[in-house]
Amino acid sequence: MKNRVVVSVVLVLAFMLTACAGKKILPEPEPPVTPPVEQVEEPVEPAQPTEPEKPEVETLLDLVRTLEETADLAEVLRLYNAALKMAADEERVAEVRAGLNRFLATRENESLEAVLQSEGDLVPRGAMMYRLGLNYANQNKNQQAVDMLSAFVRDYPDHSDAENAGEILLLLKEHLFKKSTVGCLLPLSGRFSVFGERALKGVELAVRDLSREYSQNIKVIIRDTRSGDGQAVSCVEDLAAQRVAGIAGPIITAGAAGLKAQEMGVPMIALTQKSQIARTGEYVFSNFLTPEIQARALVSYATRVLGVKRFAMLYPEDRYGRTYMNLFWDRVDEMGGEIVGAESYGNDKTDFSDAIKKLTGLYYPVPEDLKPKEDGEDLLRNLGEDAVGSKAQEEEEEKPIVDFKAVFIPDAPSKVGMILPQLVYHDVTGCYLLGTNIWHDPILIDTARRYAKKTVITDGFFVGSRNPEARRFAEDFRSLHGQYPGFIEAAAYDTICMMVRTVMEPGVDSRTSLMEALSGRRVYEGVTGRTLFDQDGNARKELVFLTIKKGEFVEITR
């Protein structure tokens, strides 16, 4: 207080001196003496405390809160991310996260997913992933919840919510996934039931063998697709609710079932020839004998083992024939070979002379300028001949042009049984005869045994195979069902086995980890040979090659 008084006096004196500057100051008469008066200091109001300045993070939080309802979602999240980085202590971090979690809880999944994919590290990815995982779980999207929370725990192990996420994951996986239970979709009724019944026999043997192998009850839940898309979709939903690890099948309705399996995140290995099914998504695979596999195998064997470079094709004018014709031709081009002739014929044909003649250059007359010229001796020798005799001799001397070493005929054995004798009749002999797995039928031997020489047939399974697993399976199947299996039975057996053996591996504890293990480029040893899944999810299989000797099919030694 004293200091304040002194300062006031000094200011007053300074003012007075300034006012009198430059003037002569006359002495003033002395004032009368008065008794001293006790000075009373005026009360001074206490100074008001200055409001402390807000920390930067709090200022930023105030700004974010005002923008939450009006600003772009990505912009708000970027500001929250900046606030998290500014927070200097745990208390501030907790405050920012509380506001962020409150905000995230009001946003739609689709919006959060879009920002998460587009903004990179500019947004609080950990908090967003955790929130999305919770949202999926609350919406009964269990597989998506498992996938998101698993990624969150992996990428942000030190996050404050990582421990909670781990506990939620355990509950979800227990609810979602049974290691020893798989589903199976087959057409057990309807017009394709014959295929379903055959596959079911292979499944039954697989269950028996796997239960013995793991010393526990391996359970396969069978559902009938009834050969219809709608029913197949319902069956996938039902099996997912049954907590199966994965699904084997279906055979016919794989397209619709695959879409639903992909949507629900359930690994599915279909038994279909349609290679596009596996391209549905990462959860969908296919294990069957496709046209692509067979065309690739036939051409590779013919070129690399048999040394064939020039090929011809006879094919039916239907989808099966055209599909194989195109695939075979493409593969020949890839292998550096040449297609020197390709002729088609109608499905109702029993006489194939025209197609064979076109293939060998006998159908169209040879232009005069392309005929070989006669030398002088030939001309003199022919001058005295009768014109009719000369014409007959000319026709007799016409020979087929067989400038190929192999003929590919993608058709049924009954039709092939009619074509092979006619090839011989038109002097097309000595060539390799290439056919698909449908040639592997006793009908071919019954109808064309004498003409089926130098045949090369692809197939995915052979009872008399040199593969010991295939022979063991064939004998076990015969003991159980009283007959030998075919490829469908063998493929169903292998599909169940690869599904169960993969899921029983250590570390496979969710449908996602099962999917990742199936697509891990591993090679499966089975009764149908060695199999692996390519990047699209289609099986690449080691096929067997058969020929006909002494009236029976035998495996070709390679």
C-alpha positions in Angstrom: 0.0 0.0 0.0 2.9 2.4 0.9 4.4 1.8 -2.5 1.2 2.8 -4.1 1.1 6.1 -2.2 4.7 6.9 -3.1 4.0 6.2 -6.8 1.0 8.6 -6.7 3.1 11.4 -5.1 5.8 10.9 -7.7 3.3 11.2 -10.5 1.8 14.3 -9.2 5.2 16.0 -8.8 6.1 14.9 -12.3 3.0 16.5 -13.6 3.6 19.8 -11.8 7.1 20.0 -13.0 6.0 19.4 -16.6 3.4 22.2 -16.3 5.8 24.7 -15.1 8.6 24.0 -17.5 10.0 27.1 -19.1 8.4 29.6 -16.6 9.9 31.5 -13.8 8.5 30.4 -10.5 8.0 33.2 -7.9 8.3 32.3 -4.3 4.9 31.8 -2.7 4.0 33.2 0.7 4.3 30.7 3.4 0.9 29.3 4.3 -0.4 29.6 7.8 0.7 26.9 10.1 -2.1 24.4 10.9 -2.0 21.6 13.2 -1.1 18.3 11.5 -4.0 16.1 10.5 -3.6 12.4 10.7 -3.9 11.0 7.1 -6.2 8.1 6.6 -5.4 5.8 3.7 -8.3 5.2 1.3 -9.2 1.5 1.0 -8.0 -0.1 -2.2 -10.0 -2.8 -3.9 -8.2 -6.1 -4.1 -6.9 -7.0 -7.6 -9.1 -9.5 -9.5 -7.4 -12.9 -10.2 -6.5 -13.3 -13.9 -8.3 -16.2 -15.6 -5.6 -18.9 -16.6 -5.2 -19.5 -20.3 -6.7 -22.8 -21.6 -4.3 -25.5 -22.8 -4.2 -26.0 -26.5 -5.7 -29.5 -26.4 -8.7 -28.2 -24.4 -9.2 -25.4 -26.9 -9.1 -27.9 -29.7 -11.6 -30.1 -28.0 -14.0 -27.1 -27.6 -13.6 -26.5 -31.4 -14.3 -30.2 -32.2 -17.4 -30.3 -30.1 -18.9 -27.3 -31.9 -18.2 -28.9 -35.3 -19.4 -32.5 -34.6 -22.9 -31.9 -36.0 -22.0 -29.7 -39.0 -18.5 -30.5 -40.2 -17.4 -33.4 -42.4 -16.9 -36.7 -40.5 -13.3 -37.1 -41.7 -12.5 -33.5 -40.6 -13.9 -34.1 -37.1 -11.9 -37.3 -36.8 -8.7 -35.6 -38.0 -9.2 -33.0 -35.2 -9.7 -35.7 -32.6 -6.6 -37.4 -33.8 -4.6 -34.1 -33.4 -6.0 -33.7 -29.9 -4.9 -37.2 -29.0 -1.4 -36.3 -30.1 -1.3 -33.0 -28.2 -2.5 -34.6 -24.9 0.4 -34.4 -22.5 -0.8 -36.7 -19.7 -3.0 -39.7 -19.2 -5.8 -37.5 -17.8 -6.0 -35.5 -21.0 -5.7 -38.6 -23.2 -8.6 -40.1 -21.3 -10.7 -37.0 -21.7 -10.1 -36.9 -25.5 -10.8 -40.6 -25.9 -14.0 -40.2 -23.9 -15.2 -37.5 -26.3 -14.1 -39.5 -29.3 -15.8 -42.7 -28.2 -19.0 -40.7 -27.5 -18.8 -39.3 -31.0 -18.0 -42.6 -32.7 -21.0 -44.3 -31.1 -23.3 -41.9 -33.0 -21.9 -42.7 -36.5 -23.1 -45.3 -39.0 -20.8 -48.3 -39.8 -20.7 -47.5 -43.5 -19.4 -43.9 -42.8 -16.7 -45.1 -40.4 -15.6 -47.9 -42.8 -15.3 -45.4 -45.7 -13.2 -43.0 -43.6 -11.0 -45.8 -42.2 -10.1 -47.0 -45.7 -9.5 -43.5 -47.2 -7.8 -41.4 -44.5 -4.9 -43.7 -43.4 -3.2 -42.5 -40.2 -4.8 -39.1 -40.3 -7.7 -40.4 -38.2 -7.7 -42.3 -34.9 -7.7 -45.8 -36.5 -7.5 -47.8 -33.3 -10.5 -46.2 -31.7 -12.5 -46.5 -35.0 -11.6 -50.2 -35.4 -12.6 -51.0 -31.8 -15.9 -49.2 -32.3 -16.7 -51.0 -35.5 -15.9 -54.3 -33.9 -18.4 -53.5 -31.1 -21.0 -52.4 -33.6 -20.7 -55.6 -35.6 -21.0 -57.7 -32.5 -24.1 -55.8 -31.4 -25.6 -56.3 -34.8 -24.9 -60.1 -34.7 -22.4 -59.8 -37.5 -20.1 -62.0 -35.5 -17.6 -62.9 -38.1 -17.1 -59.3 -39.1 -16.7 -58.4 -35.4 -14.0 -61.1 -35.0 -12.2 -59.9 -38.1 -12.2 -56.3 -37.0 -11.3 -56.8 -33.3 -8.6 -59.3 -34.3 -7.0 -56.7 -36.5 -7.4 -54.1 -33.8 -5.6 -56.2 -31.2 -2.9 -57.1 -33.7 -2.2 -53.5 -34.8 -2.8 -51.7 -31.4 -1.7 -54.1 -28.7 -1.0 -51.2 -26.3 -4.3 -49.4 -26.8 -6.4 -48.9 -23.6 -9.2 -51.0 -25.1 -7.0 -53.8 -26.3 -7.6 -55.9 -23.2 -11.4 -55.5 -23.5 -11.2 -56.4 -27.2 -9.3 -59.6 -26.4 -12.0 -60.7 -23.9 -14.8 -60.0 -26.4 -12.9 -61.9 -29.1 -12.8 -65.0 -26.9 -16.6 -64.9 -26.3 -17.3 -64.3 -30.0 -15.0 -67.2 -31.2 -16.6 -69.5 -28.7 -20.0 -68.6 -29.9 -19.0 -68.6 -33.6 -16.7 -71.5 -34.1 -16.6 -75.3 -33.3 -13.3 -76.8 -34.4 -14.7 -80.4 -34.7 -17.9 -79.5 -36.6 -18.2 -78.7 -40.3 -21.3 -78.4 -42.5 -22.0 -80.1 -45.8 -24.5 -79.1 -48.6 -25.7 -81.7 -51.0 -28.6 -82.1 -53.4 -30.2 -85.1 -51.7 -33.6 -84.5 -53.3 -34.6 -83.2 -56.7 -33.4 -83.9 -60.2 -29.7 -83.9 -59.2 -30.1 -86.1 -56.1 -28.1 -88.9 -57.8 -24.9 -86.8 -57.5 -25.7 -85.9 -53.9 -26.2 -89.5 -52.9 -22.9 -90.4 -54.4 -21.0 -87.6 -52.6 -22.7 -88.5 -49.3 -21.1 -91.9 -49.4 -17.7 -90.3 -49.6 -18.6 -88.0 -46.8 -19.6 -90.8 -44.5 -16.3 -92.6 -45.0 -14.4 -89.4 -44.3 -16.2 -88.9 -41.0 -15.3 -92.4 -40.0 -11.6 -92.1 -40.9 -11.2 -88.6 -39.4 -12.8 -89.6 -36.1 -10.3 -92.4 -35.8 -7.5 -90.1 -36.8 -8.2 -87.5 -34.1 -9.7 -89.9 -31.5 -12.8 -87.8 -31.1 -16.2 -87.5 -32.7 -15.9 -85.4 -35.9 -19.3 -84.0 -36.7 -20.6 -83.2 -40.2 -24.0 -81.5 -40.3 -25.7 -82.4 -43.6 -28.2 -80.1 -45.2 -30.2 -80.8 -48.4 -30.1 -78.0 -50.9 -32.9 -79.7 -52.9 -31.2 -78.4 -56.1 -32.5 -74.9 -55.6 -30.7 -71.6 -55.0 -33.1 -70.3 -52.3 -32.8 -73.5 -50.3 -29.0 -73.4 -50.6 -28.9 -69.9 -49.2 -31.1 -70.9 -46.3 -28.9 -73.9 -45.6 -25.8 -71.7 -45.4 -27.5 -69.4 -42.9 -28.6 -72.5 -40.9 -25.1 -74.0 -40.8 -23.6 -70.7 -39.8 -26.0 -70.5 -36.9 -24.9 -74.1 -35.9 -21.4 -72.6 -35.5 -19.8 -74.9 -38.1 -16.1 -74.1 -38.8 -16.7 -74.3 -42.6 -18.9 -75.8 -45.3 -18.2 -78.6 -47.9 -20.3 -78.3 -51.0 -22.6 -77.7 -52.6 -22.5 -79.4 -56.0 -25.2 -77.7 -58.1 -26.2 -74.4 -56.3 -22.7 -73.2 -55.6 -23.2 -69.7 -57.0 -25.9 -68.6 -54.6 -24.4 -70.5 -51.7 -21.0 -69.0 -52.3 -22.4 -65.4 -52.2 -24.1 -66.0 -48.9 -21.0 -67.8 -47.4 -18.8 -64.9 -48.5 -21.3 -62.4 -47.0 -21.3 -64.3 -43.7 -17.6 -65.0 -43.6 -18.0 -68.8 -43.6 -15.2 -70.8 -45.5 -16.8 -72.9 -48.2 -15.2 -75.5 -50.5 -17.7 -76.1 -53.3 -17.8 -79.2 -55.5 -18.3 -77.6 -58.8 -16.8 -77.4 -62.3 -17.5 -73.7 -62.6 -14.2 -71.9 -62.0 -15.9 -68.5 -61.5 -17.6 -69.6 -58.3 -14.3 -69.5 -56.4 -13.8 -65.9 -57.5 -16.8 -64.8 -55.4 -14.5 -63.9 -52.6 -11.7 -65.0 -50.3 -14.0 -67.3 -48.3 -15.1 -69.4 -51.3 -13.0 -72.3 -52.8 -13.7 -75.0 -55.3 -12.3 -78.6 -55.3 -13.4 -80.4 -58.5 -12.3 -81.5 -61.9 -12.7 -78.4 -64.1 -12.4 -78.0 -67.9 -9.4 -75.7 -67.3 -7.5 -78.3 -65.3 -8.2 -81.1 -67.9 -7.3 -79.0 -71.0 -4.1 -77.8 -69.3 -3.1 -81.3 -68.3 -3.8 -82.9 -71.7 -1.8 -80.4 -73.6 1.1 -80.4 -71.2 1.3 -84.2 -71.3 1.1 -84.3 -75.1 3.7 -81.7 -75.7 6.2 -82.5 -72.9 5.9 -86.2 -72.7 4.7 -87.3 -76.1 6.5 -84.6 -78.1 3.3 -83.5 -80.0 3.5 -80.0 -81.6 0.7 -80.2 -84.1 -2.9 -80.9 -83.0 -6.4 -81.3 -84.6 -9.8 -81.1 -82.9 -13.2 -82.6 -83.6 -15.8 -81.2 -81.3 -19.6 -81.1 -80.9 -21.6 -77.9 -81.5 -22.7 -77.5 -77.9 -21.5 -75.7 -74.8 -19.3 -78.5 -73.6 -17.6 -78.9 -76.9 -17.0 -75.2 -77.5 -15.7 -74.7 -74.0 -13.1 -77.4 -74.3 -12.2 -76.4 -77.8 -11.4 -72.8 -76.7 -9.5 -73.9 -73.6 -7.5 -76.6 -75.5 -6.6 -74.1 -78.3 -5.5 -71.5 -75.8 -3.3 -74.0 -74.0 -1.7 -75.2 -77.2 -0.8 -71.6 -78.1 0.7 -71.2 -74.6 2.8 -74.3 -75.0 4.1 -73.2 -78.4 2.1 -75.8 -80.4 -0.2 -75.4 -83.4 -3.8 -76.3 -84.1 -3.7 -77.3 -87.8 -7.4 -78.1 -88.0 -10.6 -77.7 -85.9 -14.0 -79.0 -87.1 -17.3 -79.2 -85.4 -20.4 -81.4 -85.9 -24.0 -81.3 -84.9 -25.3 -83.1 -81.8 -27.7 -85.2 -83.9 -24.9 -86.5 -86.2 -24.0 -90.2 -86.5 -22.0 -89.8 -89.8 -18.9 -87.7 -89.2 -17.4 -88.1 -92.7 -17.8 -84.5 -93.7 -16.0 -83.2 -90.5 -13.2 -85.7 -90.9 -12.7 -84.9 -94.6 -12.5 -81.2 -93.8 -9.9 -82.0 -91.2 -7.8 -83.9 -93.7 -8.2 -81.8 -96.8 -10.5 -84.2 -98.7 -13.8 -82.3 -98.5 -13.0 -79.4 -100.9 -11.5 -80.0 -104.4 -7.9 -79.0 -104.7 -7.5 -76.0 -107.0 -5.6 -76.8 -110.3 -2.8 -74.4 -109.5 -2.2 -76.2 -106.2 -2.1 -79.7 -107.7 1.4 -81.2 -108.2 2.7 -80.8 -111.9 3.3 -83.9 -114.0 6.8 -84.4 -115.5 7.3 -85.5 -119.1 7.3 -89.3 -118.4 4.0 -89.0 -116.5 2.5 -87.0 -119.3 3.5 -89.6 -122.0 2.3 -92.5 -119.9 -1.1 -90.9 -119.5 -1.7 -89.8 -123.1 -3.1 -93.2 -124.2 -5.3 -93.9 -121.2 -9.0 -93.8 -121.4 -10.4 -90.6 -119.9 -12.7 -92.5 -117.4 -9.8 -94.7 -116.3 -7.6 -91.6 -115.8 -10.3 -90.0 -113.7 -10.7 -93.1 -111.5 -6.9 -93.4 -111.0 -6.8 -89.7 -110.0 -9.4 -90.2 -107.4 -7.8 -93.4 -106.2 -4.5 -91.5 -105.7 -6.2 -88.9 -103.4 -4.9 -89.4 -99.9 -5.9 -87.6 -96.7 -3.5 -85.0 -95.4 -2.8 -86.0 -91.8 -0.4 -83.3 -90.8 -1.1 -83.6 -87.0 0.0 -86.1 -84.4 -2.9 -85.9 -82.0 -6.7 -85.4 -82.2 -8.7 -84.0 -79.3 -12.4 -85.0 -79.2 -14.3 -83.5 -76.2 -17.5 -85.6 -76.4 -19.4 -88.4 -74.6 -18.1 -92.0 -74.9 -21.1 -93.2 -76.9 -20.4 -90.5 -79.5 -16.7 -91.1 -79.5 -17.4 -94.8 -80.0 -18.9 -93.9 -83.4 -16.2 -91.3 -84.4 -13.1 -93.5 -83.8 -14.0 -96.2 -86.4 -14.8 -93.5 -89.0 -11.4 -91.9 -88.4 -9.8 -95.2 -89.2 -12.0 -95.6 -92.3 -10.7 -92.3 -93.6 -7.1 -93.3 -93.0 -6.6 -91.1 -90.0 -4.4 -93.5 -88.1 -1.3 -93.5 -85.9 -2.4 -90.4 -84.1 -2.8 -90.0 -80.3 -6.5 -89.8 -79.3 -7.0 -87.3 -76.5 -10.1 -87.3 -74.4 -11.6 -85.9 -71.1 -12.6 -87.8 -68.0 -16.0 -88.7 -69.5 -14.2 -91.1 -71.8 -13.4 -93.1 -68.7 -16.5 -95.2 -69.2 -17.0 -98.9 -70.1 -19.2 -97.8 -73.0 -16.1 -96.6 -74.9 -14.4 -100.0 -74.6 -17.6 -101.8 -75.6 -18.2 -99.7 -78.7 -14.7 -98.9 -80.0 -12.2 -101.3 -78.4 -10.5 -102.1 -81.7 -10.1 -98.5 -82.6 -9.2 -96.9 -79.3 -5.5 -97.2 -79.7 -3.0 -94.6 -78.4 -5.7 -93.1 -76.3 -4.8 -90.6 -73.5 -7.6 -89.8 -71.1 -7.4 -87.5 -68.0 -9.3 -88.1 -64.8 -9.1 -87.1 -61.2 -9.4 -90.5 -59.6 -8.6 -94.1 -60.6 -9.5 -97.2 -58.6 -6.3 -99.0 -59.8 -4.1 -96.0 -59.3 -0.5 -96.3 -58.2 -1.3 -93.8 -55.4 -1.6 -96.0 -52.2 -4.1 -93.6 -50.6 -6.4 -93.9 -53.6 -6.2 -97.7 -53.6 -6.8 -97.9 -49.8 -9.8 -95.5 -50.2 -11.2 -97.6 -53.0 -11.1 -100.8 -51.0 -12.5 -99.3 -47.9 -15.3 -97.7 -49.9 -16.1 -101.1 -51.5 -16.2 -102.8 -48.1 -18.5 -100.1 -46.7 -20.9 -99.6 -49.7 -20.4 -102.8 -51.8 -19.1 -101.0 -54.9 -16.1 -99.0 -56.0 -16.1 -95.2 -55.9 -15.9 -92.7 -58.7 -14.5 -89.2 -58.8 -17.5 -87.5 -57.1 -17.2 -89.8 -54.1 -13.5 -89.3 -53.9 -13.7 -85.5 -54.3 -16.3 -85.4 -51.5 -14.0 -87.5 -49.3 -11.0 -85.3 -49.9 -12.9 -82.1 -49.4 -14.2 -83.1 -46.0 -10.7 -84.3 -45.0 -8.9 -81.1 -46.1 -11.4 -79.0 -44.3 -11.2 -80.9 -41.0 -7.4 -81.4 -41.1 -6.9 -77.7 -41.7 -9.3 -76.6 -38.9 -7.7 -79.0 -36.4 -4.3 -77.4 -36.9 -2.9 -75.3 -33.9 -3.6 -71.6 -34.3 -6.7 -72.1 -36.4 -9.3 -70.7 -34.0 -11.7 -68.8 -36.2 -13.3 -68.9 -39.6 -10.9 -66.2 -40.7 -7.9 -68.1 -39.7 -9.3 -71.2 -41.4 -9.8 -69.3 -44.6 -6.3 -68.0 -44.4 -4.9 -71.5 -43.8 -6.9 -72.9 -46.8 -5.5 -70.2 -49.1 -2.0 -70.5 -47.9 -0.7 -72.3 -51.0 -0.2 -75.6 -49.1 -0.4 -78.9 -50.9 -2.9 -81.5 -49.8 -2.2 -85.1 -50.3 -5.4 -87.0 -50.9 -7.1 -89.8 -52.7 -7.5 -87.6 -55.7 -3.8 -86.8 -55.7 -2.0 -83.6 -54.8 -4.2 -80.5 -54.6 -3.6 -76.9 -53.8 -5.7 -73.8 -54.2 -4.6 -71.0 -56.5 -5.0 -67.3 -55.9 -8.6 -67.4 -57.1 -9.5 -70.3 -54.8 -9.7 -72.9 -57.5 -8.1 -76.3 -57.0 -5.0 -77.2 -59.0 -4.9 -81.0 -59.1 -2.5 -83.6 -60.1 -4.5 -85.7 -62.6 -4.1 -89.3 -63.6 -3.7 -90.3 -67.3 -5.3 -93.4 -68.5 -5.2 -95.5 -71.7 -6.9 -98.6 -73.0 -5.0 -101.9 -73.1 -6.4 -105.4 -73.6 -9.9 -104.2 -73.2 -9.5 -102.3 -69.9 -8.4 -98.9 -68.6 -4.9 -98.7 -67.2 -2.9 -95.9 -65.7 -0.1 -94.5 -67.9 3.3 -94.6 -66.4 4.9 -91.1 -66.4 
